[in-house]
Amino acid sequence: MQRYFSAIPHPILGIKPQEWALILITLVWGTTFLVVHLAMQHSGPLFFVGLRFTTAGVISILVFRRALAGLTLQECYAGFAIGASILLGYGLQTYGLQTITSSQSAFITALYVPLVPLLQWLVLRRRPGVMSLVGIVFAFVGLMLLAGPDAGHLSMSQGEWATLLSALAIAAEIILIGHFAGKVDVRRVTTVQLLTAGLLSLLLMPVTGESLPAFSWAWLLGGIGLGAASIVIQLTMNWAQKAVSPTRATVIYASEPVWAGIVGRMAGDRLPGLAIVGAALIVIGVLVSELKPAQWLRRKKEPPCSTEREGV
């Protein structure tokens, strides 16, 4: 991955190679919603999440077996922390969806967008840039519109509280990746976090009373396919966030429902007008967050370089 993107010497359209990588995996991320939706008709949530991430972890062991020989205690800690946050994000959100609507879930989950810059400031002591915050606002409003007007009718039931905690877990995952980026080997950390998320999910099945599902090609092929996709997604996140701040990464991740909506539209779903406006605002947020007006002002103040030689 590093060798591939290093072949791109300069930013394209003002966007760095690492940011393009995050945009691409967010596109892949968005397409997984349809697969998960189909698999959930034949499997329980914890079993499917466990199958998906355990499969990804096993594949990672095979692919990165040589690199794993140098696994350190810090990388084990980082991988476990990120993997646990992944499980909490998926698990609590799925639990909440059992008692609340998908629009309410989307509305509450979107709170991770403003939570990330706040946590970045409090935990990492990194003050987000002005344009990144403006991009966050655009993305957050866009997500609210995508959720729909009925999503804001909340009574803070048990399911809504669980979903709120899932939003915090998602924000924590992004912050943790940003915190450990550059300090650990991304191959080893990715392997540990995938195995942690998968195995913890399977271990929680008897605790929550979830039983093994009847065999179905839907959950088997879906779990294996998404397992492979999870390696690409998590590996890219761990690598790219070495050069991309958590706040900037969050704005990019917020475009996930846009891609999910496009895939859903291709599958026959129709987006309402407000959702289309919301999708446009998210895209604007991604673009706005990359603007650097301070650099433009400095360039305008700098005198033009003369190409003429004195005395000629």
C-alpha positions in Angstrom: 0.0 0.0 0.0 2.8 2.4 0.9 4.6 1.6 -2.3 1.5 2.0 -4.4 0.5 5.5 -3.1 4.1 6.7 -3.0 4.0 6.5 -6.8 1.7 9.6 -6.6 4.2 12.4 -6.0 1.8 15.3 -5.5 -1.7 15.8 -4.2 -4.5 15.5 -6.8 -7.1 18.3 -6.7 -5.5 19.4 -3.4 -6.2 16.0 -1.8 -3.2 13.9 -0.4 -2.7 10.3 -1.5 -3.6 9.1 2.0 -6.9 11.1 1.8 -7.7 9.5 -1.6 -7.1 6.1 0.1 -9.6 6.9 2.8 -12.1 8.1 0.2 -11.7 4.8 -1.7 -12.2 2.6 1.4 -15.2 4.7 2.5 -16.7 3.9 -0.9 -16.0 0.2 -0.2 -17.4 0.7 3.3 -20.6 2.1 2.0 -21.2 -0.8 -0.4 -21.1 -3.3 2.5 -24.5 -2.1 3.9 -26.4 -4.1 1.3 -24.4 -7.2 2.0 -25.0 -6.9 5.8 -28.7 -6.3 5.3 -29.1 -9.5 3.3 -26.9 -11.5 5.8 -29.0 -10.3 8.8 -32.0 -12.1 7.3 -30.2 -15.4 8.0 -27.9 -14.7 11.0 -27.7 -13.0 14.3 -25.6 -9.8 14.6 -22.9 -11.0 16.9 -22.4 -14.2 15.0 -22.0 -12.4 11.7 -19.7 -9.7 13.1 -17.7 -12.4 14.7 -17.5 -14.4 11.5 -16.6 -11.3 9.5 -13.7 -10.1 11.7 -12.4 -13.5 12.7 -12.2 -14.4 9.0 -10.4 -11.1 8.4 -8.0 -11.8 11.3 -7.1 -15.3 10.0 -6.5 -14.0 6.5 -4.3 -11.3 8.0 -2.2 -13.9 9.9 -1.6 -15.7 6.7 -0.7 -12.6 4.7 1.4 -10.9 7.4 2.8 -14.0 9.1 6.4 -12.9 8.7 5.8 -9.4 10.1 3.9 -10.9 13.1 7.2 -12.3 14.4 8.1 -8.8 15.7 4.8 -8.2 17.5 5.3 -5.9 20.5 3.4 -5.4 23.8 2.4 -1.9 22.6 1.0 -3.2 19.4 -1.0 -5.8 21.3 -2.4 -3.1 23.5 -3.2 -0.8 20.5 -4.8 -3.6 18.6 -6.9 -4.8 21.5 -8.1 -1.2 22.3 -9.0 -0.5 18.6 -10.6 -3.9 18.2 -12.7 -3.5 21.4 -13.9 -0.1 20.1 -14.9 -1.7 16.8 -16.9 -4.4 18.5 -18.6 -1.8 20.8 -19.5 0.3 17.8 -21.0 -2.5 15.8 -22.5 -4.4 18.7 -24.2 -1.5 20.5 -25.6 0.0 17.2 -27.0 -3.4 16.3 -28.5 -3.8 19.8 -30.1 -0.4 19.5 -31.6 -1.3 16.1 -33.7 -4.0 17.8 -35.9 -1.4 19.5 -35.5 1.9 17.5 -35.9 2.7 13.8 -33.0 2.9 11.3 -33.5 6.6 10.9 -33.2 7.2 14.6 -30.1 5.0 14.7 -28.6 7.0 11.8 -29.4 10.3 13.6 -27.8 9.3 16.9 -24.8 7.5 15.3 -24.0 10.7 13.3 -23.1 12.3 16.7 -19.6 10.7 16.3 -18.8 13.4 13.7 -18.7 16.3 16.2 -17.4 14.0 18.9 -14.2 13.3 17.1 -12.7 16.8 17.0 -13.7 17.3 20.7 -12.0 14.1 21.7 -9.0 14.9 19.5 -8.6 18.2 21.4 -9.1 16.7 24.8 -7.2 13.4 24.4 -4.5 14.1 21.8 -4.2 17.8 22.6 -4.5 18.6 18.9 -6.6 21.7 18.1 -8.6 21.1 14.9 -8.2 23.6 12.1 -10.9 26.1 11.3 -11.7 24.7 7.9 -11.8 21.2 9.3 -14.4 22.3 11.8 -16.4 24.0 9.1 -16.3 20.7 7.1 -17.5 18.9 10.3 -20.5 21.2 10.5 -21.4 20.6 6.8 -21.0 16.8 7.2 -23.0 16.7 10.5 -25.9 18.7 9.0 -25.8 16.5 5.9 -26.0 13.3 8.1 -29.0 14.8 9.9 -30.8 15.4 6.6 -30.0 11.9 5.5 -31.5 10.5 8.7 -34.8 12.1 7.8 -37.1 14.5 9.7 -38.7 11.8 11.8 -35.4 10.7 13.2 -35.2 13.5 15.7 -38.1 12.3 17.8 -36.1 10.8 20.6 -37.2 9.7 24.1 -33.8 8.3 25.1 -35.0 4.8 25.5 -32.6 1.9 26.2 -32.0 1.4 22.5 -31.2 5.1 22.0 -28.8 5.1 24.9 -27.0 2.0 23.4 -26.8 3.7 20.0 -25.4 6.9 21.6 -22.7 4.8 23.3 -22.0 3.2 19.9 -21.3 6.7 18.4 -18.9 7.3 21.2 -17.2 4.0 20.5 -16.9 4.9 16.8 -15.3 8.2 17.7 -12.9 6.4 20.1 -11.9 4.1 17.3 -10.9 7.0 15.0 -9.1 8.7 17.9 -7.2 5.6 18.9 -6.1 4.9 15.3 -4.8 8.5 15.1 -3.1 8.2 18.5 -1.2 5.0 17.6 -0.5 5.8 14.0 3.2 6.1 13.3 4.1 4.4 16.6 3.2 0.8 15.5 3.4 -1.5 12.6 0.1 -1.3 10.8 0.2 -4.9 9.6 0.5 -6.3 13.1 -1.9 -3.9 14.7 -4.5 -4.6 12.0 -4.2 -8.3 12.6 -4.6 -8.0 16.4 -7.6 -5.6 16.1 -9.4 -7.7 13.6 -9.0 -10.9 15.8 -10.0 -9.0 18.9 -13.2 -7.7 17.3 -14.1 -11.1 15.9 -13.3 -13.3 18.9 -14.9 -10.9 21.4 -18.1 -10.9 19.3 -18.3 -14.7 19.3 -17.6 -14.9 23.0 -20.4 -12.5 23.7 -23.0 -14.7 22.0 -23.8 -16.9 25.0 -23.9 -13.8 27.2 -26.6 -12.1 25.1 -28.4 -15.4 24.4 -27.7 -15.4 20.7 -27.6 -18.9 19.2 -25.8 -20.3 16.2 -27.8 -19.7 13.0 -28.8 -22.4 10.6 -26.4 -22.8 7.7 -26.9 -20.3 4.9 -24.8 -19.3 1.9 -25.8 -15.7 2.6 -24.0 -15.4 5.9 -21.1 -17.6 4.9 -20.2 -15.9 1.6 -21.1 -12.5 3.1 -18.9 -13.0 6.1 -16.0 -14.2 4.1 -16.3 -11.4 1.5 -16.7 -8.7 4.1 -13.8 -10.3 6.1 -11.5 -9.7 3.1 -12.9 -6.1 2.7 -12.4 -5.5 6.4 -8.6 -6.1 6.0 -8.4 -3.5 3.3 -10.5 -1.0 5.3 -8.8 -1.3 8.6 -5.3 -1.6 7.1 -5.9 1.6 5.1 -7.3 3.5 8.1 -4.3 2.5 10.2 -1.8 3.5 7.4 -3.5 6.7 6.2 -4.2 8.3 9.6 -0.4 8.6 10.0 -0.7 11.6 7.7 -4.4 12.5 8.2 -5.8 14.0 11.4 -8.8 12.3 13.1 -10.9 15.4 12.4 -10.1 15.4 8.7 -10.6 11.6 8.5 -14.0 11.9 10.2 -15.2 14.3 7.5 -14.2 11.7 4.9 -15.8 8.8 6.8 -19.0 10.8 6.9 -19.4 10.3 3.2 -20.0 6.6 3.8 -23.9 6.9 3.8 -23.6 8.8 0.5 -22.0 5.7 -1.2 -24.4 3.5 0.7 -27.3 5.6 -0.8 -25.9 5.3 -4.3 -25.6 1.5 -4.0 -29.1 1.4 -2.5 -30.4 3.5 -5.4 -28.9 1.0 -7.9 -30.6 -1.8 -6.0 -34.0 0.0 -6.3 -34.2 2.3 -3.3 -35.3 5.9 -3.8 -33.7 8.7 -1.8 -36.1 11.6 -0.7 -35.2 15.2 -1.6 -33.8 16.0 1.8 -31.5 13.0 1.7 -30.1 14.2 -1.6 -29.4 17.6 -0.1 -27.8 16.0 2.9 -25.5 13.9 0.6 -24.5 17.1 -1.2 -23.7 18.8 2.1 -21.5 15.9 3.1 -19.5 16.1 -0.2 -19.2 19.9 0.3 -17.9 19.2 3.8 -15.2 16.9 2.5 -14.1 19.5 0.0 -14.3 22.5 2.4 -12.3 20.8 5.1 -9.3 20.6 2.7 -9.3 24.3 2.0 -6.3 26.2 3.5 -7.1 30.0 3.3 -4.1 30.9 5.4 -1.7 29.4 2.8 -3.5 31.4 0.1 -3.1 34.6 2.0 0.6 34.0 2.5 1.1 33.3 -1.2 -0.7 36.5 -2.2 1.4 38.6 0.1 4.7 37.1 -1.2 6.3 39.2 -4.0 6.5 37.6 -7.4 10.0 36.1 -8.2 11.7 38.0 -11.0 13.1 35.8 -13.8 15.3 38.6 -15.2 18.9 38.8 -14.3 20.3 42.1 -13.3 22.6 43.8 -15.8 21.3 41.9 -18.8 
